[in-house]
């Protein structure tokens, strides 16, 4: 089970295992379609073989990015844009 929490990310549970994934802080312009973006990116990531936690992280980043643009589908980031943002976030966390 996964519950999205808007700016607080998402929580996932499987059996007794529970984990939380943070969202990426952004200045939200329009949240229309953010949940759909989350679910689509999550499903695509899992279809590519990612485990649940990294798939949820990818989905949270994508949904956050979608909130920075107006509209639903036009705001969804490409896979390349998501990869670049994940790399940037990883580099920033390693630097801290």
WOQUIZI-V240387 format. One record per pair of residues at least 24 apart in sequence whose C-alpha atoms are under 10 Angstrom apart, sorted by sequence separation. I is the first residue (numbers start at 1). J is the second residue. D is the distance in Angstrom with one decimal. If there is no record, write none. Layout:
BEGIN
I;J;D / I;J;D
END
This chain:
BEGIN
35;59;9.3 / 37;61;9.9 / 38;62;6.5 / 39;63;8.9 / 58;82;7.2 / 61;85;7.6 / 62;86;9.3 / 6;31;9.0 / 34;59;9.6 / 35;60;9.3 / 37;62;6.8 / 38;63;5.1 / 58;83;8.3 / 61;86;7.4 / 34;60;9.2 / 37;63;5.5 / 38;64;8.8 / 35;62;9.9 / 36;63;8.2 / 37;64;9.2 / 58;85;9.4 / 6;34;8.6 / 10;38;9.7 / 34;62;8.2 / 35;63;6.8 / 37;65;9.5 / 38;66;9.2 / 58;86;7.3 / 61;89;9.4 / 6;35;8.5 / 34;63;4.9 / 35;64;9.8 / 37;66;7.3 / 57;86;8.7 / 4;34;10.0 / 5;35;9.8 / 33;63;8.2 / 34;64;7.3 / 36;66;9.9 / 37;67;9.7 / 4;35;7.7 / 34;65;8.6 / 35;66;9.5 / 21;53;7.5 / 31;63;8.6 / 34;66;6.0 / 35;67;10.0 / 19;52;9.7 / 20;53;8.4 / 21;54;8.9 / 23;56;9.7 / 24;57;9.3 / 31;64;8.6 / 33;66;7.6 / 34;67;6.3 / 4;38;8.5 / 19;53;7.7 / 21;55;9.9 / 22;56;9.3 / 23;57;7.8 / 31;65;9.8 / 32;66;8.4 / 33;67;8.2 / 34;68;9.9 / 45;79;9.8 / 4;39;9.7 / 21;56;6.8 / 22;57;7.4 / 23;58;9.5 / 26;61;9.9 / 31;66;7.3 / 32;67;7.4 / 37;72;8.4 / 41;76;9.5 / 44;79;9.8 / 20;56;8.9 / 21;57;5.9 / 23;59;8.9 / 24;60;7.0 / 25;61;9.1 / 28;64;7.9 / 30;66;8.0 / 31;67;4.8 / 36;72;8.5 / 37;73;8.0 / 40;76;9.8 / 41;77;9.6 / 2;39;9.8 / 19;56;9.9 / 20;57;9.2 / 21;58;9.5 / 23;60;5.2 / 24;61;5.7 / 27;64;9.0 / 28;65;8.7 / 29;66;9.1 / 30;67;5.2 / 31;68;8.0 / 32;69;9.3 / 33;70;9.8 / 34;71;9.6 / 35;72;9.8 / 36;73;8.8 / 41;78;9.7 / 14;52;9.7 / 21;59;9.6 / 22;60;7.1 / 23;61;6.1 / 24;62;8.8 / 26;64;6.6 / 27;65;9.5 / 28;66;8.6 / 29;67;5.8 / 30;68;6.6 / 31;69;8.4 / 32;70;7.8 / 33;71;7.4 / 34;72;7.4 / 37;75;8.9 / 38;76;9.4 / 41;79;8.6 / 13;52;9.8 / 21;60;7.4 / 22;61;8.6 / 23;62;9.1 / 24;63;8.7 / 25;64;7.3 / 26;65;7.5 / 28;67;5.0 / 29;68;5.1 / 30;69;6.2 / 31;70;8.0 / 32;71;6.1 / 33;72;4.5 / 34;73;9.2 / 37;76;6.3 / 12;52;8.4 / 21;61;9.8 / 23;63;8.2 / 24;64;5.8 / 25;65;9.3 / 26;66;9.8 / 27;67;7.8 / 28;68;5.1 / 29;69;6.0 / 30;70;5.2 / 31;71;8.1 / 32;72;5.3 / 33;73;6.9 / 36;76;9.2 / 37;77;8.6 / 12;53;8.2 / 23;64;6.4 / 24;65;8.0 / 26;67;7.7 / 27;68;6.4 / 28;69;7.9 / 29;70;6.4 / 30;71;6.7 / 31;72;8.0 / 32;73;8.9 / 33;74;9.5 / 34;75;8.7 / 41;82;9.5 / 11;53;9.7 / 23;65;9.7 / 26;68;7.0 / 27;69;9.8 / 28;70;9.3 / 29;71;9.3 / 30;72;8.4 / 33;75;8.2 / 34;76;8.1 / 32;75;8.9 / 33;76;8.2 / 12;56;8.3 / 31;75;9.5 / 11;56;8.8 / 30;75;9.0 / 10;56;7.6 / 9;56;9.0 / 10;57;8.7 / 9;57;8.6 / 10;59;9.3 / 2;52;9.9 / 9;59;9.4 / 10;60;7.2 / 9;60;6.1 / 4;56;9.8 / 8;60;9.5 / 9;61;8.9 / 7;60;9.2 / 2;56;8.8 / 6;60;9.0 / 9;63;9.3 / 5;60;9.8 / 9;64;8.8 / 4;60;8.6 / 7;63;9.7 / 6;63;8.9 / 7;64;7.9 / 6;64;8.6 / 24;85;9.7 / 24;86;9.8 / 24;89;8.7
END
